[in-house]
Amino acid sequence: MDAIVLLDYAGVAVFAATGALAASRKQLDLIGFIFLAAVTGIGGGTLRDLILGVPVFWVIQHLYTLVCVTAAVAVFFTAHLLESRYKLLLWLDAIGLAAYCVFGAYKGLLFTGSPVVAVVMGVLTATFGGILRDVLAEEPSV
């Protein structure tokens, strides 16, 4: 497994953790944690792949969903130890946004060759999962 793939899994885990932290703030059960983690972790990339007309990444490589579940379970059992879950959510969200803006733009450029499409895919990949998280958790968008 090369470094890019490992960074991709790490990025999904970071975004999934932000979804799980939102579930923690809403005091949801484990299923709620897993749902918000998965929607946040793979939501932006799913929409990107659907728009680009390529196979959805987590359907081909199931490890992405397991990464989301693992992050959700870890946060479920440890979130109560954090003093400020919201501050951690903001930091992790910023890290994920930076990473996935670049990765989404790369994939958009790779499949279309268009810089304009690349920019749109970068923004969409980086933000859509977090927007879904905030809408589903009834939180103001961060």
N, C-alpha and C positions, 0 to 999 in steps of 0.2 A: 504494500500500500504506500503510495507516494505522499509527499508532504501536502500537496494541494487537496487530496482526498481527506487526509486527516484534519486539515484546517476547515474543510467543508463540514465534516461531522462535528467539529468543535463549534462552528458557527451555529449549526442547527441546535446543538445542546444549549448554547447561550440563549438563543431565542426561545427555545422550549422552557428554559428556566424562568424567563420573564413571564411566560404564560402561566407557569406554575406559581410564581410569586403573586400574580394577579388573582389566581384562585385562592391563594392563602389569605390575601387581603379580604376576600369575600367569604372566607371560612367555608369553602366547599369541601366535599368529600374527595376521596382518592380518584374516583372516576372524573369528577370535575377538574381535578389537577391534570389528569392525563389528557382530557379533551382540550383544555385551554393550552396545554404545552404543545400538543400536536398541531393544533390550528395555528399557533404562533410560529412554531419551529419550521413547518413545511408549507404554510399557507402562501407566502409570497412566491416561492419557487414553483409551487403548483400552478398558480395563475400564469406565471411567466411561461412555463412549458406549454400550457394549454394555448396561450396566445401565439407562441412560436410554432405550434403544430408539431412538437416533438414529444416523444414518450415522457410521461411525468416521472421525474427522477426517483421518487420513493416507491413507485409501483415496480420499477425495474430493480432497485436495490432496497430491499426491505429493512436493511440495517438502519436507515434513517428513522423509521417509525420506532424501532427499538431504542434508538438514542433519545427520542422524545419521551418515551415511557420511562426510561431510566432517569432522565433529568426530572421528570414529574415526581417519581417515587422518592428520589433523593431530596427534593425540595419539600415534599409532603412531610417527611420525617425530620427535617432540619430547620424549616422556616421559622419555627417558634423560637429558635436560638438567636435569630437576628434582631438587633435593636431597631433597625430601620429598614424594613423590606422595600419601602418605596424608593429610598436612595439607591439601594442595590439594583432595583428594577431599572432605574434611570441609567446607571452606569453600564449595566449589561446591554440595555437597549441601544445605547450609543455605540458600544463595541460591535454589536451585531449589525447595526445600520452601516457602519463604515465598511465592514467586511463584505456584506452582501450587496452593497451598492456596486462595488468593484466586480464581484463575481457575477452578478446579474448582467452588468454591462458587458463583461467578457463573453458570456454565453449569447447575449443578443447580437454582439458583433460577429461572433463565430458563426452563427446560423444565418444571419441576414447580410452581413457585410456593410450595414448602414450605421454610421455613427449616431444618427438621430434615434433609430430604434434601440441602439445600445444604451443610450442615455435613459430612454423611457423604461427599458427592461431593468436597468440598474435601480432606478428609483422605485419601480413597482416591486421588484424582488426584495428590496430592503424595507419597504414600508407596509406592504399589504398584510403580512402576518400580524404585525403589531396593531394595525388598524382593526383587523378582525378581533384580536384579543381585547382591545379597548371597547369595541362595540358590544361584544358578548359579555364582558365583565361589567358593562355599564359604567365605565370609567371615562373621564375626560382624556382625549388623546394626548399622549406624551410625545 
